Amino acid sequence: IRSWQGKFDSALEKCEQAWSICEREGKAESPEAARICSLRGVAHYQRGEYQQALVYYDQGRHICELLGTTKSSEAAMLLLKMGAALRAQGRLQEAVGTYERALRKFKEAGTMESVQAAIVLRHLAIALGDMGDYEGAKLELGKSLELLERSNAMGSMAGADALRSLGDLQWAAGDLAEAAERYEQVLKVTAANGLLTGPEPAAILWRIARVECARGQWRSAVDRLEEANAMFQSSGTDRTQEAARSKAQLGVARQGLGQVDEASQCFLAALEVFEAHGMATCLDAAEIQARLGEAYLFKGELDSAKEQFDAAWATHEAAGATRRPQAAEILQLRGDFERQLGNLHGALEKYDQATE
């Protein structure tokens, strides 16, 4: 509970106390110890410390191996969490493989109709979407939503997360009205679960603002993003990936208002968060690099723009994610760069690649 409230130091303190009790009572290799490892990982993950989260998840998985409980739901959920941390670091292929291993655990245990299995399917859909496999993502997310419906869990936070993922897919497909509707649904579910402020509603607010930016509603987007960023700040989650994406979206909105210098500062602040967590080459960071490059292009700082565009494209290539819409946007920006240099042939080549 402390972790979900954003009180990470308190959450980790409680985990340390619980771990000390396990050690004192000779239960350091017990199911309780595995759960404590999982909770420690969650606290680090929510704080944006993904590598440290992986350490604790792996420790919990090792305990499950010692206990012979690798086919349990607990072991499957540890794999889910490991996959999420891998995805946050841009290690998409590893994340997909880890989610698929988790699903096999549910099948072996005969629990594929559970809410936990629906959560794994949602995460698998997200990773597939990151790789540009939107058909695969829709298929897996559809399975997740069906399971949640059958379990009467659409009013839970698991249901809210699935609706948010659906909104993200609709956003990626350019269905702005549908995406906005999904995000509004999520806000209602989070409010019904008592989450009126904090990282959960903040993550939805910045997504609604992203839709507003796509519609050219820049001022409304700025107001909403400042509200979201204040929520991240007050909950102590302003150094997380979600908070960085919100800060970057504020940059997009300010750029839309013609405030290019302020936008650049937002992009740089967001990238600094990713760099601090060793995630400078993940896909979310690449999207921000492309936006920063665009700001440099507006200011005529061509060398700096090219550096950002090249880095963003290299990340997409390394992740096998060159079929994403975001990759097409990078190619379009690289075309704009070539055109500004007067290299019309090079610009047309990039535009053709983008339309493919």
C-alpha positions in Angstrom: 0.0 0.0 0.0 2.8 2.4 0.9 4.4 1.7 -2.5 1.2 2.4 -4.5 0.8 5.7 -2.5 4.2 6.7 -3.8 5.8 6.4 -0.3 8.7 4.3 -1.6 11.1 4.9 1.3 8.5 3.8 3.8 7.6 0.8 1.6 11.2 -0.3 1.4 11.6 0.2 5.1 8.6 -2.1 5.8 10.1 -4.7 3.4 13.4 -4.6 5.2 11.7 -5.1 8.5 9.8 -8.1 7.1 12.9 -9.6 5.6 14.7 -9.3 9.0 11.9 -11.2 10.6 12.1 -13.9 8.0 15.9 -14.2 8.5 15.5 -14.2 12.3 12.9 -17.0 12.1 14.9 -19.1 9.6 12.4 -18.4 6.7 14.7 -16.7 4.2 13.8 -19.4 1.7 10.1 -19.5 2.2 7.1 -18.4 0.2 6.9 -15.3 2.5 10.5 -14.4 1.6 9.7 -14.7 -2.1 6.8 -12.3 -1.7 8.9 -9.8 0.2 11.5 -9.9 -2.7 8.6 -9.2 -5.1 7.4 -6.3 -3.1 10.9 -4.8 -2.8 11.1 -5.1 -6.6 7.8 -3.3 -7.0 8.9 -0.4 -4.9 12.1 0.0 -6.9 10.2 -0.4 -10.2 7.7 2.3 -9.3 10.5 4.6 -8.3 12.0 4.1 -11.8 14.9 1.9 -10.5 14.4 -0.9 -13.0 17.7 -2.7 -12.7 17.5 -2.8 -8.9 13.9 -4.2 -9.3 15.2 -7.0 -11.5 17.7 -8.0 -8.8 14.9 -8.5 -6.3 12.6 -10.2 -8.7 15.3 -12.6 -9.7 16.0 -13.3 -6.0 12.3 -14.1 -5.5 12.4 -16.4 -8.6 15.5 -18.2 -7.1 13.6 -18.8 -3.9 10.7 -20.3 -5.9 13.2 -22.7 -7.6 14.6 -23.8 -4.2 11.1 -24.4 -2.9 10.0 -26.3 -6.1 7.2 -23.8 -6.7 8.2 -22.6 -10.1 4.8 -23.5 -11.5 2.9 -21.4 -8.9 1.1 -18.2 -9.6 3.7 -16.4 -7.4 6.4 -17.5 -9.8 4.4 -16.5 -12.8 3.8 -13.0 -11.4 7.5 -12.7 -10.7 8.1 -13.4 -14.4 5.5 -10.7 -15.2 7.3 -8.2 -13.1 10.7 -9.1 -14.6 9.2 -8.6 -18.1 7.9 -5.2 -17.1 11.3 -4.1 -15.9 13.0 -5.5 -19.0 10.5 -3.6 -21.2 11.1 -0.4 -19.3 14.8 -0.7 -20.2 14.0 -1.2 -23.9 14.8 -4.9 -23.9 11.7 -5.8 -25.8 12.5 -9.3 -27.1 13.6 -10.4 -23.6 10.4 -8.9 -22.2 8.2 -10.8 -24.7 10.0 -14.0 -24.0 9.5 -13.5 -20.2 5.8 -12.8 -20.5 5.4 -15.9 -22.6 7.2 -18.0 -19.9 4.7 -16.5 -17.4 1.7 -17.5 -19.5 3.1 -21.1 -19.7 3.2 -21.2 -15.9 -0.5 -20.3 -15.8 -1.3 -22.9 -18.4 0.6 -25.6 -16.5 -1.2 -24.6 -13.3 -4.6 -24.5 -15.0 -5.1 -20.9 -14.0 -5.4 -19.2 -17.4 -8.8 -17.9 -16.5 -7.4 -15.8 -13.7 -7.1 -12.0 -13.4 -3.3 -12.5 -13.0 -3.2 -14.2 -16.5 -5.2 -11.2 -17.9 -2.5 -8.9 -16.5 0.3 -10.8 -18.2 -1.6 -10.8 -21.5 -1.9 -7.0 -21.2 1.8 -6.6 -20.6 2.6 -8.9 -23.6 0.3 -6.7 -25.7 2.2 -3.5 -24.7 5.6 -5.0 -25.6 4.2 -6.2 -29.0 2.9 -2.7 -29.6 6.3 -1.3 -28.8 7.7 -3.5 -31.5 5.2 -2.3 -34.0 3.2 -5.6 -34.0 -0.2 -3.9 -33.5 -2.2 -6.9 -34.8 -0.5 -9.1 -32.2 -1.0 -6.4 -29.6 -4.7 -6.1 -30.3 -5.1 -9.9 -30.2 -3.4 -10.3 -26.8 -5.1 -7.2 -25.3 -8.5 -8.6 -26.5 -7.8 -11.8 -24.6 -7.0 -9.8 -21.5 -10.2 -7.7 -21.7 -12.3 -10.9 -22.2 -10.8 -12.5 -19.1 -11.3 -9.4 -17.0 -15.0 -9.2 -18.2 -15.6 -12.8 -17.3 -14.0 -12.2 -13.9 -16.1 -9.1 -13.2 -12.8 -7.2 -12.7 -13.3 -4.3 -15.1 -13.9 -2.0 -12.1 -10.6 -2.9 -10.5 -7.2 -1.3 -11.1 -6.4 -4.3 -13.4 -9.4 -3.3 -15.5 -8.2 0.4 -15.4 -4.8 -0.7 -16.7 -6.3 -2.7 -19.5 -8.5 0.2 -20.6 -5.4 2.5 -20.5 -3.6 0.0 -22.7 -6.5 0.0 -25.1 -6.5 3.7 -25.2 -2.8 3.7 -26.0 -3.4 1.3 -28.9 -6.2 3.5 -30.2 -3.9 6.5 -29.9 -1.2 4.7 -31.9 -3.8 3.9 -34.6 -4.8 7.6 -34.8 -8.3 7.0 -33.2 -8.2 10.1 -31.0 -11.8 10.2 -30.0 -11.8 6.5 -28.9 -8.5 7.0 -27.1 -9.8 10.0 -25.2 -13.0 8.1 -24.3 -10.9 5.2 -22.9 -8.7 7.5 -20.8 -11.8 9.2 -19.3 -13.1 5.8 -18.4 -9.9 5.0 -16.7 -10.1 8.2 -14.6 -13.5 7.2 -13.4 -12.3 3.7 -12.4 -9.2 5.1 -10.6 -11.4 7.6 -8.7 -13.8 4.8 -7.8 -10.8 3.0 -6.3 -10.0 6.0 -4.2 -7.1 7.2 -6.4 -8.0 10.9 -6.9 -4.4 12.0 -7.0 -0.9 10.4 -7.4 0.9 8.7 -10.2 -2.1 6.6 -11.4 -4.4 9.6 -12.4 -1.4 11.6 -13.4 -0.5 9.0 -16.0 -3.9 9.3 -17.5 -4.0 13.1 -17.4 -0.8 13.4 -19.5 -2.3 10.9 -22.0 -5.5 13.0 -22.3 -3.2 16.0 -22.8 -1.4 14.1 -25.6 -4.8 13.8 -27.4 -5.3 17.5 -26.9 -1.9 18.3 -28.4 -2.9 16.2 -31.5 -6.0 18.3 -31.8 -4.0 21.5 -31.5 -5.5 22.4 -28.1 -2.2 23.5 -26.7 -3.2 25.7 -23.8 -5.6 23.1 -22.4 -2.9 20.5 -22.7 -0.4 22.7 -20.8 -2.9 23.2 -18.0 -3.6 19.5 -17.7 0.1 18.6 -17.9 1.0 21.0 -15.2 -1.6 19.3 -13.0 -0.2 15.9 -13.8 3.3 16.9 -13.1 2.3 18.4 -9.8 0.8 15.0 -8.9 4.0 13.2 -9.7 5.9 15.8 -7.7 3.7 15.6 -4.6 3.7 11.8 -4.6 7.5 11.5 -4.9 7.2 9.8 -8.3 8.7 12.7 -10.4 11.8 10.6 -11.2 9.8 7.8 -12.8 9.4 6.9 -16.5 5.8 8.0 -16.5 6.7 11.4 -15.0 9.4 11.9 -17.5 7.0 11.1 -20.4 4.6 13.7 -18.9 7.4 16.3 -18.7 8.2 15.5 -22.3 4.6 15.9 -23.3 4.6 19.3 -21.7 7.5 20.1 -24.0 5.3 19.1 -27.0 2.5 21.4 -25.8 4.9 24.3 -25.2 6.4 23.8 -28.6 2.9 24.0 -30.1 2.5 27.4 -28.4 5.8 28.5 -30.0 7.7 28.3 -26.7 10.6 26.4 -28.3 13.3 27.2 -25.6 10.9 26.1 -22.8 10.0 23.0 -24.8 13.7 22.1 -25.1 14.2 22.4 -21.4 11.3 20.0 -20.8 12.7 17.5 -23.2 16.2 17.7 -21.6 14.7 17.3 -18.1 12.8 14.2 -19.2 15.9 12.7 -20.9 17.9 13.4 -17.8 15.6 11.1 -15.8 16.0 8.3 -18.3 19.8 8.7 -18.3 19.9 8.7 -14.5 18.3 5.2 -14.6 20.6 3.9 -17.4 17.7 4.0 -19.9 19.0 6.5 -22.4 18.5 4.0 -25.2 15.0 2.8 -24.5 12.1 3.6 -26.9 10.4 6.2 -24.7 13.7 8.1 -24.5 14.1 7.8 -28.2 10.7 9.5 -28.8 11.8 12.4 -26.6 15.1 12.6 -28.4 13.2 13.0 -31.7 11.2 15.8 -30.2 14.3 17.5 -28.9 15.8 17.2 -32.3 12.7 18.8 -33.8 13.1 21.8 -31.3 16.8 22.1 -32.4 15.7 22.0 -36.0 13.2 24.9 -35.4 16.1 26.9 -33.8 18.4 26.2 -36.8 20.8 24.1 -34.6 21.3 21.5 -37.3 24.2 19.5 -35.8 22.4 19.1 -32.5 19.2 18.1 -34.4 21.0 15.4 -36.4 22.6 14.0 -33.3 19.2 13.5 -31.6 17.5 12.1 -34.8 20.3 9.6 -35.3 20.3 8.5 -31.7 16.5 8.0 -31.8 16.6 6.0 -35.0 19.5 3.8 -33.7 17.4 2.9 -30.6 14.5 1.8 -32.8 16.8 -0.3 -35.0 18.4 -1.9 -31.9 15.0 -2.8 -30.4 13.6 -4.1 -33.7 10.9 -1.4 -33.6 11.3 0.3 -36.9 7.6 -0.5 -37.9 6.2 1.7 -35.1 4.3 4.9 -36.0 6.9 6.7 -33.9 9.7 5.4 -36.1 7.9 6.9 -39.1 7.8 10.2 -37.3 11.5 10.0 -36.8 12.0 9.3 -40.5 9.8 12.3 -41.4 11.8 14.5 -39.1 15.0 13.3 -40.7 13.5 14.2 -44.0 12.8 17.7 -42.8 16.4 17.9 -41.7 17.6 16.9 -45.1 15.3 19.4 -46.8 16.5 22.2 -44.6 20.1 21.3 -45.7 18.8 21.6 -49.3 19.3 17.9 -50.0 15.9 17.2 -51.6 16.8 13.8 -52.9 17.8 12.7 -49.3 14.5 14.2 -48.0 12.4 12.3 -50.5 14.2 9.1 -49.6 13.3 9.6 -45.9 9.7 10.5 -46.6 9.3 7.4 -48.8 10.7 5.3 -46.0 8.3 6.9 -43.5 5.2 6.2 -45.7 6.2 2.5 -46.0 
